[in-house]
Amino acid sequence: MTGGGGAVAGAAVYASENEQVLYARDVRVRIRPQEREEYSANLTLKLSLQTASSSSSSGSGTRAVVPSSGALMITITDGRDPFFLYTLSLAESDYHTLKTEQRLLVDFQNFPKMITELVAECAHNGGSPPTGGQNMSVYLTVGESTVESTLSIIEANQFREITHLCLRMRKGTDEVLKHYLASKLSHFQQLSERLEETLCNTEKELRRVAAERQSQAEEINLMKAERCQLEQSMKAGHERELAELSERHAREIRDNHHTQLQESSAKAATEAQDKVVALENSLSSSSRKLEAALKELEEDKERYGSTSAEVKRLEKENYTLEKQLSEAGVSLALCKEQLAAKEELANKSKELLEQANQQKSSLEEQIQMYRTSLAQLEEKLSVSFKETTKGNEVIKKLQDQIKAYKSRVKGLKQVMKASAEPRTPSGPMVGSMLHQLMPVQVVLAVWHRTAQQCGFRDWSRRSS
């Protein structure tokens, strides 16, 4: 497995102040849409650690869209489509659920390093299907909703496909896309400012180098002129001194004696020798000065050559920066147009949301009215229940009284049967019995009427 920790190359990286980028480069990803055939595309995959922010959970140990403190942020984008954005934020508290579900063997501190190595190996393989042996690839399964997309790292061999890791990705919402496009726009603006500043500094450096080159050329020409003048003056001086010595020597030979001529010749020869030595010393010092001047001239030529190469390199960099600046300007204009379209869509969504809020408020008012009616009905039901309980108590008392009256009637019947001989009861006895039974009939009538009013018809029939 190839190590890829800390690789940041091949893609434009947008990093905030509280973000530590672990891996960011273009990776060959095999995309699996629901209603299309599988295809491959070069997408920018960025792995980073968030140091400070808040996060929102999206189920199964994953978090999306909003970073959290100490969370691993995974972002997938497409440089050709600014609206292609899938994000995932995995916090340490949610990693334990993911570790249990997918039976992972590393802790949260080592998980970013392991996933970085897996993605780096997938980038090294290039996402091509296996031709023989094993091959690691990144797959992005795109769902219809914002929470049904998954990012999988799959190892394929000649026998089967083995899924090493499967993460739920969240498609970028309007708010997240606005934030992403705004950060991208800010990045391009900063890049444009830096390129303009670099271009300005490069032009200043180019002007300075040209001025130094011109001044060095003038110095070289001046040194050449001084050298020629020095050589001519030295040559003329030597010729003049030699002519003077020859003339004086010939004059002395003509005027003086042979001995004097010898002495004067020796003396003149000595003086001439001294002058020759002095001239040779002067010539050697002039030669040394000339060699130093030639050496400085060679150094100036080398410096001039390196300066020319540096000027050419700066001109090439200037051309590259101007080209990048023009491309950034085109991309910036495209981003501005897309951002304007998104803002228009957001305004329409806001109007629809306001209409939905109005409907919601009207529904809440109806619900409040229904709740008020329900409270009134519950209050009536409570009153009815209390009256029913009271009626049950009255019925129980009436039943007890009826049982007592029935026992009394039974006792009277027994007394009548227990008389010594059958005889027709006298008028006073019958009157007293009717008088005793009258309250029982009244009570029964009252009990039946109460039972019918309270809805206890079955009880009244059963008691009668």
C-alpha positions as CSV (number, residue, x, y, z in Angstrom):
1,M,0.0,0.0,0.0
2,T,1.4,3.3,-1.0
3,G,1.6,6.1,1.6
4,G,-0.3,9.3,0.8
5,G,-0.4,11.2,4.1
6,G,-0.1,14.9,3.6
7,A,-0.2,14.8,-0.2
8,V,-1.6,18.1,-1.6
9,A,-1.1,18.2,-5.4
10,G,-2.9,18.3,-8.7
11,A,-6.0,20.2,-7.5
12,A,-6.9,23.6,-6.3
13,V,-7.2,23.5,-2.5
14,Y,-9.5,25.8,-0.5
15,A,-8.6,25.6,3.1
16,S,-10.0,27.8,6.0
17,E,-8.1,28.9,9.0
18,N,-9.5,26.1,11.2
19,E,-8.8,23.4,8.7
20,Q,-5.7,21.1,8.4
21,V,-5.6,19.5,4.9
22,L,-4.3,15.9,4.9
23,Y,-4.9,15.0,1.3
24,A,-6.2,16.9,-1.7
25,R,-5.8,15.8,-5.4
26,D,-7.7,14.6,-8.4
27,V,-8.7,11.0,-8.1
28,R,-10.3,8.8,-10.8
29,V,-13.8,7.9,-9.3
30,R,-16.3,5.5,-10.7
31,I,-19.8,7.0,-10.4
32,R,-22.9,4.9,-10.2
33,P,-26.1,6.9,-10.9
34,Q,-29.5,5.3,-10.4
35,E,-30.9,5.9,-13.9
36,R,-27.6,5.8,-15.9
37,E,-24.8,3.5,-16.6
38,E,-21.7,3.6,-14.5
39,Y,-18.9,5.9,-15.7
40,S,-15.6,7.3,-14.6
41,A,-14.6,10.9,-13.9
42,N,-11.7,12.8,-12.4
43,L,-13.0,14.4,-9.1
44,T,-11.1,16.4,-6.5
45,L,-11.1,14.5,-3.2
46,K,-10.0,16.4,-0.1
47,L,-9.4,15.0,3.4
48,S,-9.0,17.5,6.2
49,L,-9.3,17.8,10.0
50,Q,-11.6,20.4,11.4
51,T,-10.4,22.0,14.6
52,A,-13.3,24.2,15.6
53,S,-17.0,24.4,14.5
54,S,-20.4,22.8,15.1
55,S,-21.9,19.8,13.3
56,S,-25.3,18.2,12.5
57,S,-25.8,14.4,12.5
58,S,-27.0,12.5,9.5
59,G,-27.4,8.9,10.8
60,S,-25.2,5.8,11.0
61,G,-22.3,7.5,12.7
62,T,-21.8,10.1,10.0
63,R,-22.2,13.8,10.0
64,A,-22.6,16.1,7.0
65,V,-22.3,19.7,5.8
66,V,-21.4,21.5,9.0
67,P,-17.9,20.8,10.5
68,S,-17.5,19.9,14.2
69,S,-14.7,20.1,16.7
70,G,-12.0,17.4,15.9
71,A,-14.0,16.0,12.9
72,L,-12.7,14.4,9.7
73,M,-14.0,16.3,6.7
74,I,-14.3,14.6,3.3
75,T,-15.2,16.8,0.3
76,I,-15.8,15.7,-3.3
77,T,-15.9,18.3,-6.0
78,D,-15.7,18.6,-9.8
79,G,-13.5,21.4,-11.3
80,R,-15.7,21.4,-14.4
81,D,-19.0,21.6,-12.5
82,P,-19.1,24.2,-9.6
83,F,-22.5,22.7,-8.3
84,F,-21.1,19.2,-7.9
85,L,-20.5,19.0,-4.1
86,Y,-20.7,16.0,-1.7
87,T,-19.5,16.4,1.9
88,L,-19.1,14.2,5.0
89,S,-18.1,15.2,8.5
90,L,-17.2,12.3,10.8
91,A,-16.8,13.2,14.5
92,E,-15.1,11.0,17.1
93,S,-18.4,10.4,18.9
94,D,-20.0,9.0,15.7
95,Y,-16.9,7.0,14.6
96,H,-17.7,4.3,17.3
97,T,-21.0,3.5,15.6
98,L,-19.3,3.3,12.2
99,K,-16.5,1.2,13.6
100,T,-19.1,-1.3,15.1
101,E,-21.2,-1.4,11.9
102,Q,-18.3,-2.0,9.5
103,R,-16.0,-3.9,11.9
104,L,-13.1,-1.5,11.7
105,L,-9.9,-2.3,13.7
106,V,-8.4,1.2,14.1
107,D,-9.3,4.0,16.5
108,F,-10.4,7.5,15.4
109,Q,-6.8,9.0,15.8
110,N,-5.4,6.5,13.2
111,F,-8.5,6.5,10.9
112,P,-7.6,9.6,8.9
113,K,-4.1,8.2,8.1
114,M,-5.6,4.8,7.0
115,I,-8.3,6.4,4.8
116,T,-5.6,8.7,3.3
117,E,-3.4,5.7,2.4
118,L,-6.4,3.9,0.9
119,V,-7.4,6.9,-1.3
120,A,-3.7,7.4,-2.3
121,E,-3.5,3.7,-3.4
122,C,-6.7,4.2,-5.4
123,A,-5.2,7.3,-7.1
124,H,-2.1,5.3,-7.8
125,N,-4.1,2.6,-9.6
126,G,-6.0,5.2,-11.6
127,G,-9.5,3.7,-10.9
128,S,-9.2,1.2,-13.9
129,P,-10.9,-2.1,-13.7
130,P,-8.7,-5.1,-12.7
131,T,-6.9,-6.7,-15.6
132,G,-5.2,-9.4,-13.5
133,G,-4.6,-9.4,-9.7
134,Q,-6.0,-6.9,-7.3
135,N,-7.0,-3.3,-7.8
136,M,-8.3,-0.6,-5.5
137,S,-10.9,1.9,-6.7
138,V,-13.2,4.7,-5.3
139,Y,-16.9,4.4,-6.1
140,L,-19.5,7.1,-5.6
141,T,-23.1,5.9,-5.6
142,V,-25.4,8.8,-6.3
143,G,-29.0,8.7,-4.8
144,E,-32.1,10.7,-5.5
145,S,-32.2,12.4,-2.1
146,T,-29.4,14.3,-0.4
147,V,-28.7,11.5,2.1
148,E,-28.7,8.4,-0.1
149,S,-25.2,8.9,-1.7
150,T,-22.3,6.7,-0.5
151,L,-18.5,6.7,-1.0
152,S,-17.0,3.3,-1.1
153,I,-13.4,2.0,-1.4
154,I,-13.6,-1.3,-3.1
155,E,-10.8,-3.8,-3.8
156,A,-11.6,-5.9,-6.9
157,N,-9.9,-9.1,-8.0
158,Q,-10.7,-11.8,-10.5
159,F,-13.1,-13.5,-8.1
160,R,-15.1,-10.8,-6.4
161,E,-15.3,-7.2,-5.1
162,I,-14.4,-6.5,-1.4
163,T,-15.7,-3.3,0.2
164,H,-13.1,-2.0,2.6
165,L,-15.1,1.1,3.7
166,C,-18.5,2.6,2.9
167,L,-19.4,6.2,4.0
168,R,-22.6,8.1,3.6
169,M,-22.1,11.3,1.7
170,R,-24.5,14.3,1.7
171,K,-25.2,16.3,-1.4
172,G,-24.6,20.0,-1.1
173,T,-27.7,22.0,-0.3
174,D,-28.3,25.5,-1.5
175,E,-26.8,27.0,1.7
176,V,-23.7,24.8,1.5
177,L,-23.3,25.5,-2.2
178,K,-23.5,29.2,-1.5
179,H,-20.8,28.9,1.2
180,Y,-18.6,26.8,-1.1
181,L,-19.0,29.1,-4.1
182,A,-18.4,32.1,-1.9
183,S,-15.1,30.6,-0.5
184,K,-14.1,29.6,-4.1
185,L,-14.8,33.2,-5.3
186,S,-12.8,34.6,-2.4
187,H,-10.0,32.2,-3.2
188,F,-9.9,33.3,-6.8
189,Q,-10.0,37.0,-5.8
190,Q,-7.1,36.4,-3.4
191,L,-5.3,34.5,-6.1
192,S,-5.9,37.3,-8.6
193,E,-4.6,39.8,-6.2
194,R,-1.5,37.7,-5.5
195,L,-0.9,37.2,-9.3
196,E,-1.3,41.0,-9.9
197,E,1.2,41.7,-7.1
198,T,3.6,39.0,-8.4
199,L,3.3,40.5,-11.9
200,C,4.0,44.0,-10.6
201,N,7.0,42.8,-8.6
202,T,8.2,40.8,-11.7
203,E,7.9,43.9,-13.9
204,K,9.8,46.0,-11.3
205,E,12.5,43.3,-11.1
206,L,12.7,43.1,-14.9
207,R,13.2,46.9,-15.1
208,R,15.8,46.8,-12.4
209,V,17.7,43.9,-14.1
210,A,17.5,45.8,-17.5
211,A,18.9,48.9,-15.8
212,E,21.7,46.9,-14.1
213,R,22.5,45.2,-17.5
214,Q,22.7,48.6,-19.2
215,S,24.9,50.0,-16.4
216,Q,27.2,46.9,-16.6
217,A,27.5,47.3,-20.4
218,E,28.5,50.9,-19.9
219,E,31.1,50.0,-17.3
220,I,32.5,47.2,-19.6
221,N,32.8,49.7,-22.5
222,L,34.5,52.2,-20.2
223,M,36.9,49.6,-18.9
224,K,37.7,48.6,-22.5
225,A,38.4,52.2,-23.4
226,E,40.6,52.7,-20.3
227,R,42.5,49.5,-21.2
228,C,43.2,50.7,-24.8
229,Q,44.3,54.1,-23.6
230,L,46.6,52.6,-20.9
231,E,48.2,50.3,-23.4
232,Q,48.8,53.1,-25.9
233,S,50.2,55.5,-23.3
234,M,52.6,52.8,-21.9
235,K,53.8,51.9,-25.4
236,A,54.3,55.5,-26.3
237,G,56.2,56.1,-23.1
238,H,58.5,53.2,-23.6
239,E,59.3,54.2,-27.2
240,R,60.0,57.8,-26.2
241,E,62.4,56.7,-23.3
242,L,64.2,54.3,-25.6
243,A,64.6,57.0,-28.3
244,E,65.9,59.4,-25.7
245,L,68.4,56.9,-24.3
246,S,69.6,56.0,-27.8
247,E,70.1,59.6,-28.8
248,R,71.9,60.5,-25.6
249,H,74.1,57.4,-25.9
250,A,75.1,58.3,-29.5
251,R,75.8,61.9,-28.5
252,E,78.1,60.8,-25.6
253,I,79.9,58.5,-28.0
254,R,80.7,61.3,-30.4
255,D,81.7,63.8,-27.7
256,N,83.7,61.8,-25.0
257,H,86.7,59.6,-25.0
258,H,86.7,55.9,-25.3
259,T,87.2,55.4,-21.6
260,Q,84.8,58.0,-20.7
261,L,82.6,56.5,-23.3
262,Q,82.9,53.1,-21.5
263,E,82.2,54.6,-18.1
264,S,79.3,56.6,-19.4
265,S,78.1,53.6,-21.4
266,A,78.2,51.4,-18.3
267,K,76.5,54.1,-16.2
268,A,74.0,54.7,-18.9
269,A,73.5,51.0,-19.3
270,T,72.9,50.7,-15.6
271,E,70.5,53.6,-15.6
272,A,68.8,52.1,-18.6
273,Q,68.7,48.8,-17.0
274,D,67.1,50.4,-13.9
275,K,64.6,52.2,-16.0
276,V,63.8,49.0,-17.9
277,V,63.3,47.2,-14.6
278,A,61.1,50.0,-13.4
279,L,59.2,49.9,-16.7
280,E,58.8,46.1,-16.5
281,N,57.5,46.5,-12.9
282,S,55.1,49.1,-14.1
283,L,54.1,46.9,-17.0
284,S,53.6,43.9,-14.7
285,S,51.4,45.9,-12.4
286,S,49.5,47.2,-15.4
287,S,49.1,43.6,-16.6
288,R,47.8,42.5,-13.2
289,K,45.3,45.4,-13.3
290,L,44.4,44.4,-16.8
291,E,43.9,40.7,-15.8
292,A,41.8,41.8,-12.8
293,A,39.7,44.0,-15.1
294,L,39.4,41.1,-17.6
295,K,38.4,38.8,-14.7
296,E,35.8,41.3,-13.6
297,L,34.7,41.6,-17.2
298,E,34.2,37.8,-17.4
299,E,32.3,37.7,-14.1
300,D,30.1,40.5,-15.4
301,K,29.5,38.5,-18.5
302,E,28.5,35.4,-16.5
303,R,26.3,37.6,-14.2
304,Y,24.8,39.1,-17.3
305,G,24.1,35.6,-18.7
306,S,22.5,34.4,-15.5
307,T,20.5,37.7,-15.4
308,S,19.3,37.1,-18.9
309,A,18.3,33.6,-18.0
310,E,16.5,34.9,-15.0
311,V,14.8,37.6,-17.1
312,K,13.6,34.9,-19.6
313,R,12.3,32.7,-16.7
314,L,10.5,35.7,-15.2
315,E,9.0,36.5,-18.6
316,K,7.8,32.9,-18.9
317,E,6.4,33.0,-15.4
318,N,4.7,36.3,-16.2
319,Y,3.1,34.8,-19.3
320,T,1.9,31.7,-17.2
321,L,0.5,34.0,-14.5
322,E,-1.3,36.1,-17.0
323,K,-2.8,33.0,-18.5
324,Q,-3.9,31.7,-15.1
325,L,-5.3,35.1,-14.3
326,S,-7.4,35.1,-17.5
327,E,-8.6,31.6,-16.7
328,A,-9.4,32.6,-13.2
329,G,-11.3,35.6,-14.5
330,V,-13.4,33.4,-16.8
331,S,-14.1,30.9,-13.9
332,L,-14.9,33.9,-11.6
333,A,-17.5,35.2,-14.2
334,L,-19.0,31.7,-14.5
335,C,-19.2,31.4,-10.7
336,K,-20.9,34.8,-10.5
337,E,-23.5,33.8,-13.0
338,Q,-24.1,30.5,-11.3
339,L,-24.3,32.2,-7.9
340,A,-26.9,34.7,-9.3
341,A,-29.0,31.8,-10.6
342,K,-28.7,30.2,-7.2
343,E,-29.8,33.4,-5.4
344,E,-32.8,33.6,-7.7
345,L,-33.7,30.0,-6.9
346,A,-33.2,30.7,-3.2
347,N,-35.5,33.7,-3.4
348,K,-38.2,31.6,-5.1
349,S,-37.7,28.9,-2.4
350,K,-38.0,31.7,0.2
351,E,-41.4,32.8,-1.2
352,L,-42.6,29.2,-1.2
353,L,-41.4,28.8,2.3
354,E,-43.3,32.0,3.4
355,Q,-46.5,30.6,1.7
356,A,-46.0,27.3,3.6
357,N,-45.5,29.2,6.8
358,Q,-48.8,31.1,6.2
359,Q,-50.6,27.8,5.6
360,K,-48.9,26.4,8.7
361,S,-50.1,29.4,10.8
362,S,-53.7,28.9,9.6
363,L,-53.6,25.2,10.3
364,E,-52.2,26.0,13.8
365,E,-55.2,28.3,14.4
366,Q,-57.6,25.5,13.3
367,I,-55.8,23.1,15.6
368,Q,-56.0,25.5,18.5
369,M,-59.8,25.9,17.8
370,Y,-60.1,22.1,17.8
371,R,-58.2,21.8,21.0
372,T,-60.5,24.3,22.6
373,S,-63.5,22.3,21.5
374,L,-61.9,19.1,22.7
375,A,-61.2,20.7,26.1
376,Q,-64.9,21.8,26.3
377,L,-66.0,18.3,25.3
378,E,-63.7,16.7,27.9
379,E,-65.1,19.1,30.5
380,K,-68.7,18.0,29.6
381,L,-67.6,14.4,29.6
382,S,-66.2,14.9,33.1
383,V,-69.5,16.4,34.3
384,S,-71.4,13.6,32.7
385,F,-69.2,11.0,34.4
386,K,-69.7,12.7,37.8
387,E,-73.5,12.7,37.3
388,T,-73.3,9.0,36.2
389,T,-71.4,8.2,39.3
390,K,-73.9,10.0,41.4
391,G,-76.8,8.2,39.7
392,N,-75.0,4.9,40.3
393,E,-74.8,5.7,44.0
394,V,-78.5,6.6,44.1
395,I,-79.4,3.4,42.2
396,K,-77.4,1.4,44.7
397,K,-79.2,3.0,47.6
398,L,-82.6,2.4,45.9
399,Q,-81.6,-1.3,45.3
400,D,-80.8,-1.6,49.0
401,Q,-84.2,-0.1,49.9
402,I,-86.0,-2.4,47.5
403,K,-84.3,-5.4,49.0
404,A,-85.4,-4.3,52.5
405,Y,-89.0,-3.7,51.3
406,K,-89.0,-7.1,49.6
407,S,-87.8,-8.8,52.7
408,R,-90.6,-7.0,54.7
409,V,-93.2,-8.1,52.1
410,K,-91.8,-11.7,52.3
411,G,-92.1,-11.5,56.1
412,L,-95.7,-10.3,55.9
413,K,-96.5,-13.2,53.5
414,Q,-95.0,-15.6,55.9
415,V,-97.0,-14.1,58.8
416,M,-100.2,-14.5,56.7
417,K,-99.4,-18.1,55.9
418,A,-98.6,-18.9,59.5
419,S,-102.0,-17.9,60.8
420,A,-103.9,-20.9,62.4
421,E,-106.7,-21.2,59.9
422,P,-107.2,-19.7,56.5
423,R,-109.5,-16.8,56.6
424,T,-110.1,-13.8,54.5
425,P,-108.2,-10.9,55.9
426,S,-110.2,-8.2,57.4
427,G,-110.5,-4.8,56.0
428,P,-108.1,-3.0,58.4
429,M,-105.4,-5.7,57.9
430,V,-105.6,-5.3,54.1
431,G,-105.4,-1.5,54.5
432,S,-102.3,-1.7,56.7
433,M,-100.6,-4.0,54.2
434,L,-101.4,-1.7,51.3
435,H,-100.2,1.1,53.4
436,Q,-96.9,-0.7,53.9
437,L,-96.5,-1.6,50.2
438,M,-97.2,2.0,49.0
439,P,-93.7,3.3,49.7
440,V,-92.2,0.3,47.9
441,Q,-94.1,1.1,44.7
442,V,-93.2,4.7,44.9
443,V,-89.6,3.9,45.3
444,L,-89.7,1.4,42.4
445,A,-91.3,4.0,40.1
446,V,-88.7,6.6,41.1
447,W,-85.9,4.1,40.6
448,H,-87.2,3.1,37.1
449,R,-87.5,6.7,36.0
450,T,-84.0,7.6,37.2
451,A,-82.5,4.5,35.6
452,Q,-84.1,5.4,32.2
453,Q,-82.8,9.0,32.5
454,C,-79.3,7.8,33.3
455,G,-79.2,5.2,30.5
456,F,-79.5,2.1,32.7
457,R,-82.4,0.4,31.0
458,D,-80.9,-3.0,31.3
459,W,-80.4,-2.6,35.1
460,S,-84.0,-1.4,35.5
461,R,-85.3,-4.4,33.6
462,R,-83.0,-6.8,35.5
463,S,-84.1,-5.3,38.9
464,S,-87.8,-5.4,38.0
